[in-house]
Structures are given as C-alpha cells and as structure tokens.
Amino acid sequence: MTFRNLRLAMAPVAVLSGGLLMVSNASASVINTLLSGSTGNVTVSLNSLIFNNDPSALPLGTCTTTLGRGCNADVASGTTLTFTGGPLATGEGMYINNNDLTTTPPGAADANTFLTFASHPNLVFSETVIGPGSSNTNCAALAVFGSCSVFLGSPIVLVLEPNNQTEAILSVSGRASDTGVAGLAAGSAYSGLLNAPVTNNLPNGALPTPGNIQAYFCPNGAAMNTCTPADFALNRSLTNPQSQSGSFTATAIPEPSAVFLGSLGLVMLLVGARFRKSHGTRV
C-alpha cells in the first residue's frame, strides 16, 4: 500500500475521530430509584385509575406541585434518586398524571408531566408507555399469585394474593429530566410500577378477588372473561381505602460517543486488514 492509499484508507478514521470530539457527554443526570406512597385512596373504573388527595404530603394542608395542582402521592423513605437540585425529601408531595390514568393515550401536556414534585420544579417524569396489561382475562380461574386483566387491552394487572385479596399493578415508562419538560428529549430513561392492594370487600359484599372484581365491573361479560359495551355503560367504580405505592428507576441513556467508538474500532480493523493484505504477513 502506498502512502497515498494509506492516507485515503485512513480518511474515514479522521472523520470519525473528529466526530468524537464534537459529541458531548450525556446530559441526563436523573438516576437511581424514586419510591412513592400515599395515605390517600384510589378510585378505579373500567376507564381510569384516579389517585385521590394525599393528606400526608408535605407541605401539609397546602401541598401543591409546580403545576398548581394538589398532591396525591409523596416521596417514600428509601428513595435513592439523584439529580441536579436534589435530593428529594421524604414526604415531599407529588402529583401523578393530572390525577387520572385512563385507558386512552394521554394528551401531550399530561404525558410530559406524568410525575411532578412540590419542591423541585425542574424535576419531571414523562409517560411514554402505560401497561401493557395481561393477555389472560380469565380472572375467575387464577391460582394464588396468578394474574389477569379485566378485559383485553386494560393496562391494569390484577394479581390474586393469599386470603382472597388482590394487588392491582400498573406499569409505566418514559423519560426523566431535571431541567423541566424541555429536557425530556435528552433525559434519562425510566420504568416503574404503581401498586394498590385491594383488601376490603367489594360494594356488592363479594371478596376482593380478581374474579369477583371482574364480575363486579362486567356482569354482562364476566362469563365470557371479558367486558361488553353494556358493562362500560354501567360506569361502575371502586374506591379502595388502602394506600398506593410506586417504584420508578431511572438510568442514563448511553452516550452517543459509544456508537462512534464502535464504528471507529471497526474502521481501524478494516484498515489494518487492507494494509496487511497489501504488504503480506511479516515475521
């Protein structure tokens, strides 16, 4: 290989190296785990999951987030979330998705402010994905710790717990930013779960099992393990007096420079192979 050919072969390396110099470090700084809880209750219907006011959220009595909305959750002990402007205080008030998690996609404003905080205006969690629920809708046939959804497409998973009780679980994921909504695009990725135990008997007196919950909400379709339009028209709801809790873990998005480094290594290997081929193997 002549000097000119080697120079041409090395041109991609120079381009990639220059690209490396122009790539900035990842700006996402929200990492680790946020734990939440509430002494308020939860109202569930076929269309929504509403977290009601949390009377223990700080500041007590006047808790509002930076959106000017009341607090329906608070930061629980054991939280390890780190971010610029942190940390969060145990008991600090939170607000969950405009107080309404529906089975239809949220509007952009609610999706971008899924979690907001009373004392940290720049910290925000968005909602990109809600659910999915379970593909099993035969709630009446569950063994203990088995799971189902009341109807196919519901994002809420019901788990049969011992003593004929139920744990309702909702999974969510999205982005977390400590520079407000404008920083979400470059923010950390997070995933989390919201949990609510159902331990009291239902309004009709039935035990709070997943099968009975399905039959309560969907009496017309429960025998077919589904819900009918007539069941949705009943507009039944269930307010669970037990507190809800959540866990959300954020991780930084890998730096773009990692892609450049991998490409650079590949190009170097190809250049080396071409150089050895043109000169032969030397001892």
C-alpha positions as CSV (number, residue, x, y, z in Angstrom):
1,M,0.0,0.0,0.0
2,T,1.4,3.4,-1.0
3,F,1.4,6.4,1.3
4,R,-1.3,7.9,-0.8
5,N,-3.5,4.8,-0.5
6,L,-2.9,4.6,3.3
7,R,-3.9,8.3,3.6
8,L,-7.1,7.6,1.7
9,A,-7.8,4.5,3.8
10,M,-7.3,6.5,7.0
11,A,-9.7,9.2,5.9
12,P,-12.8,7.6,7.5
13,V,-10.9,7.3,10.7
14,A,-10.1,11.0,10.7
15,V,-13.8,11.8,10.1
16,L,-14.9,9.6,13.0
17,S,-12.3,10.9,15.3
18,G,-13.4,14.5,14.5
19,G,-17.0,13.3,15.2
20,L,-15.9,12.1,18.6
21,L,-14.5,15.5,19.5
22,M,-17.9,17.1,18.6
23,V,-20.0,14.6,20.6
24,S,-20.9,16.0,24.0
25,N,-21.2,13.8,27.1
26,A,-24.7,12.6,28.1
27,S,-26.5,15.4,29.8
28,A,-29.0,13.2,31.6
29,S,-28.4,13.3,35.4
30,V,-31.5,11.7,36.8
31,I,-30.6,8.2,38.0
32,N,-31.5,5.6,40.6
33,T,-34.8,4.9,42.2
34,L,-37.8,7.0,43.3
35,L,-40.2,5.4,45.8
36,S,-43.6,6.9,46.3
37,G,-46.6,6.3,48.6
38,S,-49.8,7.8,49.8
39,T,-52.2,7.8,52.7
40,G,-55.0,8.8,50.2
41,N,-57.2,6.3,48.4
42,V,-57.6,5.2,44.8
43,T,-60.7,5.2,42.6
44,V,-60.8,2.6,39.8
45,S,-63.2,2.3,36.9
46,L,-63.1,0.5,33.6
47,N,-61.7,3.6,32.0
48,S,-59.5,5.2,34.7
49,L,-57.4,4.9,37.8
50,I,-57.6,8.1,39.9
51,F,-55.3,8.8,42.8
52,N,-57.1,10.9,45.3
53,N,-55.7,13.6,47.6
54,D,-52.8,12.6,49.9
55,P,-53.3,14.3,53.2
56,S,-49.8,13.4,54.5
57,A,-47.9,15.0,51.6
58,L,-45.6,17.9,52.5
59,P,-46.2,20.7,53.0
60,L,-49.2,19.6,55.0
61,G,-52.6,21.1,54.2
62,T,-51.4,23.3,51.3
63,C,-49.4,20.8,49.2
64,T,-49.4,21.8,45.5
65,T,-46.9,20.9,42.8
66,T,-45.3,23.4,40.5
67,L,-48.3,22.8,38.1
68,G,-50.5,24.4,40.8
69,R,-52.2,21.1,41.4
70,G,-52.8,19.3,44.7
71,C,-50.6,16.3,45.8
72,N,-51.9,12.8,45.5
73,A,-48.7,11.0,46.5
74,D,-45.5,11.6,48.4
75,V,-41.8,10.6,48.3
76,A,-41.3,7.5,50.4
77,S,-38.3,6.6,52.5
78,G,-35.6,4.6,50.8
79,T,-35.6,6.8,47.7
80,T,-32.1,7.0,46.1
81,L,-32.9,9.3,43.2
82,T,-30.1,11.7,42.3
83,F,-30.4,14.7,40.1
84,T,-29.3,18.3,39.8
85,G,-31.0,20.3,42.5
86,G,-31.7,17.2,44.6
87,P,-32.2,15.2,46.7
88,L,-35.9,14.8,47.3
89,A,-37.1,15.0,50.9
90,T,-39.1,12.1,52.4
91,G,-42.7,13.1,52.4
92,E,-42.4,15.7,49.7
93,G,-45.6,16.0,47.7
94,M,-46.0,14.5,44.3
95,Y,-48.7,14.7,41.6
96,I,-49.5,11.7,39.3
97,N,-50.7,12.4,35.7
98,N,-53.3,15.0,36.3
99,N,-54.9,12.7,38.8
100,D,-56.2,10.4,36.0
101,L,-54.7,7.4,34.4
102,T,-57.0,6.5,31.6
103,T,-57.0,3.6,29.2
104,T,-56.7,6.0,26.3
105,P,-53.4,7.8,25.5
106,P,-53.0,11.0,27.5
107,G,-52.7,14.4,25.9
108,A,-49.1,15.7,25.4
109,A,-49.3,18.0,28.4
110,D,-50.2,15.2,30.8
111,A,-47.8,12.8,29.2
112,N,-44.9,15.2,29.7
113,T,-45.8,15.9,33.3
114,F,-46.6,12.4,34.5
115,L,-44.8,13.0,37.8
116,T,-44.2,16.4,39.2
117,F,-43.0,17.5,42.7
118,A,-43.9,20.1,45.2
119,S,-40.4,21.5,46.0
120,H,-38.4,20.6,42.8
121,P,-39.9,22.5,39.8
122,N,-37.3,21.3,37.3
123,L,-37.7,17.5,38.1
124,V,-40.3,15.9,35.8
125,F,-41.1,12.4,34.6
126,S,-42.9,11.8,31.3
127,E,-45.2,8.9,30.4
128,T,-44.3,7.2,27.1
129,V,-45.8,3.8,27.7
130,I,-48.6,2.7,30.1
131,G,-49.1,-1.0,30.6
132,P,-49.3,-3.4,28.9
133,G,-51.8,-5.4,30.9
134,S,-52.1,-9.2,31.0
135,S,-53.2,-11.3,28.0
136,N,-55.1,-13.5,30.3
137,T,-58.7,-12.4,31.0
138,N,-59.9,-15.5,32.8
139,C,-59.7,-13.8,36.3
140,A,-62.0,-16.4,37.9
141,A,-59.6,-19.3,37.3
142,L,-56.5,-17.8,38.9
143,A,-54.3,-19.7,41.3
144,V,-52.6,-17.7,44.1
145,F,-50.1,-15.2,42.6
146,G,-51.7,-15.7,39.2
147,S,-52.5,-12.6,37.2
148,C,-55.1,-11.3,34.7
149,S,-56.7,-8.1,33.3
150,V,-60.4,-7.5,33.5
151,F,-60.6,-7.1,29.7
152,L,-58.1,-7.4,26.9
153,G,-56.4,-4.1,26.5
154,S,-56.7,-2.9,30.1
155,P,-53.3,-1.7,31.3
156,I,-54.1,-2.8,34.9
157,V,-52.9,-6.2,36.0
158,L,-54.7,-7.9,38.9
159,V,-52.8,-10.5,41.0
160,L,-54.6,-12.9,43.3
161,E,-53.0,-12.6,46.7
162,P,-53.4,-15.0,49.7
163,N,-56.6,-14.7,51.8
164,N,-58.7,-13.8,48.7
165,Q,-57.2,-10.4,48.2
166,T,-55.9,-8.6,45.1
167,E,-52.9,-6.5,44.2
168,A,-53.6,-4.1,41.3
169,I,-50.4,-3.2,39.3
170,L,-49.8,-0.6,36.6
171,S,-46.5,-0.4,34.7
172,V,-45.3,2.8,33.2
173,S,-42.1,4.0,31.4
174,G,-40.8,7.2,29.9
175,R,-38.1,9.9,30.4
176,A,-37.0,11.8,33.4
177,S,-35.5,15.3,33.3
178,D,-34.0,17.7,35.9
179,T,-34.3,20.6,33.5
180,G,-38.0,20.6,33.1
181,V,-40.1,19.4,30.2
182,A,-37.6,20.9,27.7
183,G,-35.0,18.4,28.9
184,L,-37.1,15.3,28.4
185,A,-35.8,14.5,24.9
186,A,-32.2,14.2,26.3
187,G,-33.3,12.9,29.7
188,S,-32.8,9.5,31.4
189,A,-35.0,6.5,30.6
190,Y,-37.1,5.2,33.5
191,S,-39.5,2.3,34.1
192,G,-41.8,1.8,37.1
193,L,-44.7,0.2,38.8
194,L,-47.7,1.6,40.7
195,N,-49.2,-0.8,43.2
196,A,-52.5,-0.7,45.1
197,P,-53.7,-3.6,47.3
198,V,-57.5,-4.4,47.3
199,T,-58.3,-5.9,50.7
200,N,-61.8,-4.8,51.6
201,N,-64.9,-6.5,50.3
202,L,-66.5,-5.1,47.1
203,P,-69.6,-2.8,47.2
204,N,-71.7,-5.9,46.5
205,G,-70.2,-7.7,49.5
206,A,-68.0,-10.1,47.5
207,L,-64.5,-10.9,48.5
208,P,-61.9,-8.8,46.7
209,T,-60.5,-11.4,44.3
210,P,-59.7,-10.7,40.7
211,G,-62.6,-12.9,39.6
212,N,-65.0,-11.0,41.8
213,I,-63.6,-7.7,40.7
214,Q,-64.1,-8.7,37.0
215,A,-67.7,-9.8,37.8
216,Y,-68.5,-6.6,39.6
217,F,-67.3,-4.3,36.8
218,C,-68.5,-6.5,33.9
219,P,-71.6,-8.6,35.0
220,N,-72.7,-8.9,31.4
221,G,-69.4,-10.3,30.1
222,A,-67.8,-11.9,33.0
223,A,-68.9,-15.4,32.0
224,M,-67.1,-14.8,28.7
225,N,-64.0,-13.4,30.5
226,T,-64.5,-10.0,29.0
227,C,-66.4,-6.8,29.3
228,T,-69.2,-5.7,26.9
229,P,-70.2,-2.2,25.9
230,A,-73.2,-2.6,28.3
231,D,-70.6,-3.1,31.1
232,F,-68.8,0.1,30.2
233,A,-72.1,1.9,30.1
234,L,-72.7,0.9,33.8
235,N,-69.9,3.3,34.7
236,R,-69.1,1.4,37.9
237,S,-66.2,2.5,40.1
238,L,-64.5,1.1,43.2
239,T,-62.7,3.3,45.8
240,N,-60.0,1.4,47.5
241,P,-59.3,2.7,51.0
242,Q,-55.8,1.2,51.1
243,S,-52.8,3.4,50.2
244,Q,-50.9,3.0,46.9
245,S,-47.2,2.9,46.3
246,G,-44.8,3.2,43.4
247,S,-41.2,2.5,42.4
248,F,-39.5,4.2,39.4
249,T,-35.9,3.5,38.4
250,A,-34.1,5.9,36.1
251,T,-30.9,5.2,34.1
252,A,-28.9,7.4,31.9
253,I,-29.1,6.9,28.1
254,P,-25.8,5.6,26.7
255,E,-23.7,8.4,25.3
256,P,-23.7,8.8,21.6
257,S,-19.9,8.7,21.6
258,A,-20.2,4.9,22.3
259,V,-21.6,4.5,18.7
260,F,-18.7,6.5,17.3
261,L,-16.2,4.4,19.3
262,G,-17.6,1.2,17.9
263,S,-17.5,2.5,14.4
264,L,-14.0,3.8,14.8
265,G,-12.9,0.4,16.0
266,L,-14.5,-1.3,13.0
267,V,-12.8,1.1,10.6
268,M,-9.4,0.5,12.2
269,L,-9.8,-3.2,11.8
270,L,-10.7,-2.9,8.1
271,V,-7.8,-0.5,7.5
272,G,-5.4,-2.9,9.3
273,A,-6.7,-5.8,7.2
274,R,-6.2,-3.9,3.9
275,F,-2.7,-2.9,5.0
276,R,-1.7,-6.5,5.9
277,K,-3.2,-7.8,2.7
278,S,-1.2,-5.4,0.5
279,H,2.1,-6.0,2.3
280,G,1.8,-9.6,3.2
281,T,2.4,-11.1,6.7
282,R,5.8,-10.3,8.1
283,V,7.7,-12.1,10.9
